[in-house]
Amino acid sequence: MISTHHRTWSSGAAAVSAPPKPGVPRPPGGVPRTGTAPGEHRGAGSTQRFGETERKDAWWLLPALQALGLLALIGYANWAALLGAEHYHYVEEGREYLSPFFSPYIRPSWLPAWFSPALVILWVPLGFRTTCYYYRKAYYRSFFADPIACAVGEVRSKGYCGEVKFPFVLQNLHRYFLYAALIPLFFLWSDVVHAFLFRGTLGIAGGSLAILLSTVSLTLYTFSCHSLRHLVGGKLDCFSCVRGGGARHRAWSWLTVLNEHHMGWAWISLFAVCFADFYVRMCSMGVIHDPMFATFSHLFSVPEKGFGP
């Protein structure tokens, strides 16, 4: 038997369901067993009228700001993806910038002219963000008021039983959207390389920094995902008891640091990707001139390569 004295234990192990209590009714069919019957232990807001609370702070401010932020940024993203296909790409004076909403650029010959190529790939980040644990908390509170805030009267009086009914049962696909969301990152980092090349020479311009910020923040948001942390090591009780436990523990520790700021990365990445698209769009429309900050022509040069039509 392996000694427990030198084991590395995980603080993120999943909780084990408790046995049913005598006299407590079993959850109805389709409801996962959590060890507690739905509605048995509930917060203060469950017994109050909607909006009623003893809190003295501005509890309504955060849900309101979240709602405004989501409406503004998601509204812009939808407009850019659906109606802004004419200015997704900027090529001029050696610069070549591709909007992250259109990366990778895929437009097969059979695609109708009215169909935006952004929709070919945007279902991946859309599904990933919609099922994200943080975004679920944000839009459940801001748009469904379920609950609107801690210790504040709720709209519904029924206890929370998990996402077990359509369409909310689709939230359980989050892990699979994570797998898919990792793929576009390779193309986005390729776009970063192109954004720093000007006629084959390394340089730094405004568009280079905008696309770099977008890709870095998207990468940090993706790698701070709760599901990724769980897959790497959160589901383990003992790292030193499994093959490669030391490497997994180090990776899990780094992902834990990122995960602690998952909410911040969610908002920063959403703003950054919208800003990068806006910047490319303004350059393409001739509204702004992309400034060149520095070039490094003596370091190396590489052949130019385009994105497509």
C-alpha positions as CSV (number, residue, x, y, z in Angstrom):
1,M,0.0,0.0,0.0
2,I,1.3,3.5,-0.9
3,S,2.1,5.6,2.2
4,T,0.1,8.8,2.6
5,H,2.9,10.8,4.2
6,H,4.3,12.0,0.9
7,R,1.1,12.4,-1.1
8,T,0.1,15.6,-2.7
9,W,-3.6,16.1,-2.2
10,S,-5.9,18.2,-4.3
11,S,-8.1,20.9,-2.7
12,G,-10.4,20.8,-5.7
13,A,-11.8,17.3,-5.4
14,A,-15.4,16.9,-6.0
15,A,-17.8,16.5,-3.1
16,V,-19.4,13.1,-2.5
17,S,-23.1,13.0,-2.4
18,A,-24.5,12.5,1.1
19,P,-26.9,9.7,1.9
20,P,-30.6,10.5,2.0
21,K,-31.9,11.7,5.4
22,P,-34.8,9.9,7.1
23,G,-38.1,11.5,6.4
24,V,-36.7,13.7,3.6
25,P,-38.5,13.1,0.3
26,R,-36.3,11.9,-2.6
27,P,-35.7,14.3,-5.5
28,P,-38.2,13.8,-8.4
29,G,-37.2,11.9,-11.5
30,G,-34.6,13.7,-13.6
31,V,-33.3,15.7,-10.7
32,P,-29.6,14.9,-9.7
33,R,-29.0,13.7,-6.2
34,T,-27.0,16.2,-4.3
35,G,-27.6,14.8,-0.9
36,T,-30.1,17.6,-0.1
37,A,-33.7,17.6,-1.2
38,P,-34.5,20.6,-3.4
39,G,-35.7,23.5,-1.3
40,E,-34.7,22.0,2.0
41,H,-31.9,24.5,2.7
42,R,-32.4,27.8,0.9
43,G,-31.1,31.4,1.1
44,A,-32.9,34.3,2.7
45,G,-34.1,35.6,-0.6
46,S,-36.3,32.5,-1.2
47,T,-38.8,33.6,1.5
48,Q,-39.0,37.3,0.4
49,R,-40.9,39.1,-2.2
50,F,-39.0,39.9,-5.4
51,G,-36.4,42.7,-4.7
52,E,-37.1,42.6,-0.9
53,T,-33.9,42.5,1.2
54,E,-32.3,43.7,4.4
55,R,-29.1,44.6,2.5
56,K,-28.1,48.3,2.8
57,D,-25.6,48.4,0.0
58,A,-26.3,49.1,-3.7
59,W,-26.9,45.4,-4.5
60,W,-28.6,46.2,-7.8
61,L,-25.7,48.0,-9.3
62,L,-23.6,45.0,-10.3
63,P,-26.4,43.1,-12.1
64,A,-27.3,46.4,-13.9
65,L,-23.7,47.0,-15.0
66,Q,-23.4,43.4,-16.1
67,A,-26.6,43.6,-18.2
68,L,-25.4,46.9,-19.8
69,G,-22.0,45.4,-20.6
70,L,-23.3,42.2,-22.0
71,L,-25.9,44.0,-24.1
72,A,-23.4,46.5,-25.5
73,L,-20.5,44.0,-26.3
74,I,-22.7,41.1,-27.5
75,G,-24.8,43.5,-29.5
76,Y,-21.7,44.9,-31.2
77,A,-20.4,41.4,-31.8
78,N,-23.6,40.2,-33.4
79,W,-23.7,43.3,-35.7
80,A,-20.1,42.8,-36.7
81,A,-20.5,39.1,-37.5
82,L,-23.9,39.4,-39.3
83,L,-23.8,42.8,-41.0
84,G,-20.2,43.8,-41.0
85,A,-18.6,41.3,-43.3
86,E,-17.4,44.0,-45.8
87,H,-14.6,45.3,-43.5
88,Y,-13.3,42.3,-41.6
89,H,-9.8,42.5,-43.3
90,Y,-7.3,45.4,-43.6
91,V,-4.5,45.1,-46.2
92,E,-2.5,48.3,-46.9
93,E,1.1,49.6,-46.8
94,G,2.3,46.1,-45.8
95,R,-0.2,45.7,-43.0
96,E,-2.5,42.7,-42.9
97,Y,-5.0,42.5,-40.1
98,L,-7.8,40.0,-39.8
99,S,-10.7,40.5,-37.4
100,P,-10.8,37.9,-34.7
101,F,-14.5,37.4,-35.4
102,F,-13.6,36.0,-38.9
103,S,-10.6,33.9,-37.9
104,P,-10.0,31.4,-39.3
105,Y,-11.5,32.8,-42.5
106,I,-13.6,30.0,-44.0
107,R,-15.7,30.7,-47.1
108,P,-16.4,27.6,-49.2
109,S,-17.7,28.1,-52.7
110,W,-21.1,26.7,-51.8
111,L,-21.7,29.3,-49.1
112,P,-24.5,31.7,-50.0
113,A,-23.4,35.3,-50.7
114,W,-25.7,36.6,-47.9
115,F,-24.2,34.2,-45.3
116,S,-21.5,35.8,-43.2
117,P,-18.3,33.6,-43.0
118,A,-18.0,34.7,-39.3
119,L,-21.0,32.4,-38.5
120,V,-19.0,29.4,-39.8
121,I,-16.7,29.6,-36.7
122,L,-18.4,31.9,-34.2
123,W,-20.7,29.1,-32.9
124,V,-17.6,27.8,-31.0
125,P,-16.8,30.9,-28.9
126,L,-20.6,31.6,-28.6
127,G,-21.3,28.1,-27.1
128,F,-18.2,28.3,-24.9
129,R,-19.2,31.7,-23.4
130,T,-22.9,30.9,-23.1
131,T,-22.2,27.8,-21.1
132,C,-19.3,29.3,-19.1
133,Y,-19.8,29.1,-15.4
134,Y,-19.2,32.8,-14.8
135,Y,-21.3,34.0,-17.7
136,R,-24.2,31.8,-16.5
137,K,-24.0,33.5,-13.1
138,A,-23.9,36.9,-14.8
139,Y,-26.8,36.5,-17.2
140,Y,-28.9,34.4,-14.8
141,R,-28.8,37.4,-12.4
142,S,-28.9,40.2,-14.9
143,F,-31.6,39.0,-17.2
144,F,-33.5,36.2,-15.4
145,A,-33.2,37.6,-11.8
146,D,-32.7,34.1,-10.7
147,P,-31.4,35.1,-8.2
148,I,-30.8,38.8,-8.8
149,A,-28.4,39.0,-5.9
150,C,-27.5,37.2,-2.7
151,A,-30.1,37.6,0.1
152,V,-32.5,39.4,-2.2
153,G,-36.0,38.2,-2.9
154,E,-36.2,36.0,-6.0
155,V,-38.7,35.9,-8.9
156,R,-39.2,32.1,-8.5
157,S,-40.1,30.4,-5.3
158,K,-39.1,26.9,-6.5
159,G,-35.8,25.6,-5.3
160,Y,-32.8,25.3,-7.6
161,C,-32.5,21.7,-8.9
162,G,-29.8,22.1,-11.5
163,E,-30.0,22.5,-15.3
164,V,-32.1,19.4,-16.0
165,K,-34.7,20.8,-18.5
166,F,-34.3,22.1,-22.0
167,P,-32.8,24.4,-23.0
168,F,-30.7,24.8,-19.8
169,V,-29.7,21.1,-19.9
170,L,-27.4,22.2,-22.8
171,Q,-25.3,24.0,-20.3
172,N,-23.7,20.6,-19.5
173,L,-22.0,20.7,-22.9
174,H,-19.6,23.3,-21.6
175,R,-16.7,20.8,-21.5
176,Y,-17.1,19.9,-25.1
177,F,-17.2,23.6,-26.1
178,L,-14.0,23.9,-24.3
179,Y,-12.4,21.3,-26.5
180,A,-13.6,23.1,-29.6
181,A,-12.6,26.5,-28.3
182,L,-8.9,25.5,-28.0
183,I,-8.7,25.0,-31.8
184,P,-9.3,28.6,-32.9
185,L,-6.5,29.8,-30.6
186,F,-3.9,28.3,-33.0
187,F,-5.3,30.4,-35.9
188,L,-5.5,33.5,-33.7
189,W,-1.9,33.3,-32.7
190,S,-1.1,32.8,-36.4
191,D,-2.9,36.1,-37.0
192,V,-0.7,37.7,-34.3
193,V,2.4,36.7,-36.3
194,H,0.9,38.2,-39.5
195,A,0.0,41.4,-37.6
196,F,3.6,42.0,-36.6
197,L,5.0,41.4,-40.2
198,F,5.1,44.3,-42.6
199,R,6.3,43.4,-46.1
200,G,8.1,40.5,-44.5
201,T,9.8,42.7,-41.8
202,L,9.1,42.6,-38.1
203,G,7.4,45.7,-36.8
204,I,4.9,47.1,-34.2
205,A,1.8,49.1,-35.1
206,G,-1.5,49.9,-33.5
207,G,-3.2,47.0,-35.2
208,S,-0.5,44.6,-34.0
209,L,-1.1,45.5,-30.4
210,A,-4.9,45.4,-30.7
211,I,-4.8,41.8,-32.2
212,L,-2.1,40.8,-29.7
213,L,-4.2,42.0,-26.7
214,S,-7.3,40.2,-28.1
215,T,-5.5,36.9,-28.6
216,V,-3.6,37.0,-25.2
217,S,-6.8,37.8,-23.3
218,L,-8.8,35.1,-25.2
219,T,-6.0,32.6,-24.4
220,L,-6.0,33.5,-20.7
221,Y,-9.8,33.3,-20.6
222,T,-9.8,29.9,-22.2
223,F,-7.1,28.5,-19.9
224,S,-8.7,29.9,-16.8
225,C,-11.8,27.8,-17.5
226,H,-13.1,25.8,-14.5
227,S,-13.6,22.7,-16.7
228,L,-10.0,22.7,-17.9
229,R,-8.7,23.0,-14.3
230,H,-10.9,20.1,-13.3
231,L,-9.7,18.0,-16.2
232,V,-6.1,18.6,-15.4
233,G,-6.3,17.9,-11.7
234,G,-9.3,19.1,-10.0
235,K,-11.0,15.7,-10.0
236,L,-8.0,14.0,-8.3
237,D,-7.8,13.3,-4.6
238,C,-4.1,12.4,-4.7
239,F,-1.6,13.7,-7.4
240,S,1.2,11.4,-6.3
241,C,-1.0,8.4,-6.7
242,V,-1.4,8.7,-10.4
243,R,1.0,8.6,-13.4
244,G,2.5,12.0,-14.2
245,G,1.0,13.4,-10.9
246,G,3.9,15.9,-10.4
247,A,3.4,17.5,-13.8
248,R,-0.3,17.5,-13.4
249,H,-0.1,19.1,-10.0
250,R,2.2,21.9,-11.4
251,A,-0.2,22.5,-14.4
252,W,-3.2,22.4,-12.0
253,S,-1.5,25.0,-9.8
254,W,-0.9,27.4,-12.7
255,L,-4.4,26.9,-14.0
256,T,-5.7,27.6,-10.4
257,V,-3.9,31.0,-10.5
258,L,-5.6,31.8,-13.8
259,N,-9.0,30.4,-12.6
260,E,-9.0,32.8,-9.6
261,H,-9.4,35.7,-12.1
262,H,-11.7,33.9,-14.5
263,M,-14.3,36.7,-14.2
264,G,-11.8,39.3,-15.1
265,W,-10.5,37.4,-18.1
266,A,-14.1,36.9,-19.2
267,W,-14.7,40.6,-19.4
268,I,-11.3,41.7,-20.6
269,S,-11.3,39.1,-23.4
270,L,-14.9,40.1,-24.5
271,F,-13.9,43.8,-24.6
272,A,-10.6,43.1,-26.3
273,V,-12.0,41.0,-29.1
274,C,-14.6,43.6,-29.8
275,F,-12.0,46.3,-29.8
276,A,-9.7,44.4,-32.2
277,D,-12.6,44.0,-34.6
278,F,-13.5,47.7,-34.3
279,Y,-9.9,48.7,-34.9
280,V,-9.6,46.6,-38.0
281,R,-12.9,47.8,-39.2
282,M,-12.0,51.5,-38.7
283,C,-8.7,51.0,-40.6
284,S,-10.5,49.2,-43.4
285,M,-13.1,51.9,-43.7
286,G,-10.4,54.6,-43.8
287,V,-11.7,56.3,-40.6
288,I,-8.4,56.0,-38.7
289,H,-4.8,55.6,-39.8
290,D,-2.9,52.8,-38.3
291,P,0.3,54.2,-36.6
292,M,3.6,52.4,-37.0
293,F,5.6,52.5,-33.7
294,A,8.8,50.6,-34.7
295,T,10.3,48.3,-37.3
296,F,13.1,45.9,-37.0
297,S,14.2,45.4,-40.6
298,H,17.7,44.3,-39.6
299,L,16.6,41.3,-37.5
300,F,15.1,39.0,-40.1
301,S,12.7,39.0,-42.9
302,V,10.1,36.4,-44.0
303,P,8.0,36.0,-47.1
304,E,4.6,37.6,-47.1
305,K,1.5,35.4,-47.1
306,G,-2.1,36.5,-47.4
307,F,-5.2,35.4,-45.6
308,G,-7.4,34.9,-48.6
309,P,-9.7,37.0,-50.7
